[in-house]
Amino acid sequence: MTAGVYVHLPFCPYICPYCDFAKWAWDDARAARYLDALRAEMSSAPVVAARTLFFGGGTPSMYGPDVLASLIAEVRARFGLPADAEVTAEANPDPLLAARVPGLRAAGVNRLSIGVQSFDARELRVLGRRHTAADVERAVDAARDAGYTNVSIDLIFAVPGQTEESWAASLDAAIALGVEHVSCYGLTIEEGTPYATWFARDPSAFAGETREAAMYALAIARLRAAGFEHYEISNWAKPGFRSQHNQLYWANASYLGLGVGAASYLGGVRSTHTRDLDAYCRAALAGEAIPGESERLEGAAQAGEAIMLALRTAEGVDLERFRERYGIDVHERYRKVVGDLVAAGVLLADGARLRLTERGRFVANDVCGAFLAD
């Protein structure tokens, strides 16, 4: 079975108030124990034929190039990762990154995904970020000097106090750096975060749907004009630089997740590891099954999820390939849903594909949810 491999490295230099990922502030002892647990899990994980490798977090670059080099070597040895495979590492654009970039490149990381979020100093403070726009520029320059030809930047819009002008300025700054890939995410209020407490106290501080939609439209226009393909709801790439790993998710292909909170989809079973760091480490080090949840997706549930994921992409749902894979004629099975969405102007449907319209991209969650609810 071919699959993407995801490795979760959950430690950060600090914790951002909006983030709900499985993450912890860096601690030498915990970070070392976690690495031992991760290696133990890897040695007993299901053997797949790796197509891509993605280090997510957390802040994977906190571990340093030597650790990532050893993990890449272990993935190659156990899962047969090809020498030319896409290997991505998420990174924080602080001064430490610029110093570590050459080592990361030598370690085998050939794609950097940098969590910039904003180029505006006030917005960075609101987001709890400690880097500056100058740090981002230094990190990208260091990446180019180290030979990187595939650099991605993450940005967040609908930040409290953000204006359309400041958002446009961040987009323009990212474009000016000449990166190959940009991801733009609308701010989500996650339960249990400091931002959720803030929102409960003062919801007026946060952007409403109208302003958020206007900012999304700005991203579409600015990045299209700069030559980026809008290949997925939140992702833009220069031709030839789409995220190969993330495209596996949207194609409902197989992937193996390693580490605390990591998710896998193998053999029709979707599973998620516990987000309890100590419980994860104890189980992995003892050679026991990692606590978590799993479910087998079959029938309508599997088909609905596959449609939801595919509709996020520019290509949408290839109806013939879908019928061959799932044994379902979409036009027949979802006749009413498709008809209603086409009539609403949010879905394009012909004999070959289903695709979101430009308007549909703004309400993608509702459109995709209609197939899951049917």
Secondary structure, 3 states (H helix, E strand, C coil): CEEEEEEEECEECCCCCCCCCCCEECCHHHHHHHHHHHHHHHHHCCCCEEEEEEEEECCHHHHCHHHHHHHHHHHHHHHCCCCCCCEEEEECCCHHHHHHHHHHHHHCCCEEEEEEECCCHHHHHHCCCCCCHHHHHHHHHHHHHCCCCCEEEEEEECCCCCCHHHHHHHHHHHHHCCCCEEEEEECCCCCCCHHHHHHHHCHHHCCCHHHHHHHHHHHHHHHHHCCCEEEECCEEECCCCCCHHHHHHHCCCCEEEECCCCEEEECCEEEEECCCHHHHHHHHHCCCCCCEEEEECCHHHHHHHHHHHHHCECCCEEHHHHHHHHCCCHHHHCHHHHHHHHHCCCEEECCCEEEECHHHHHCHHHHHHHHHHC
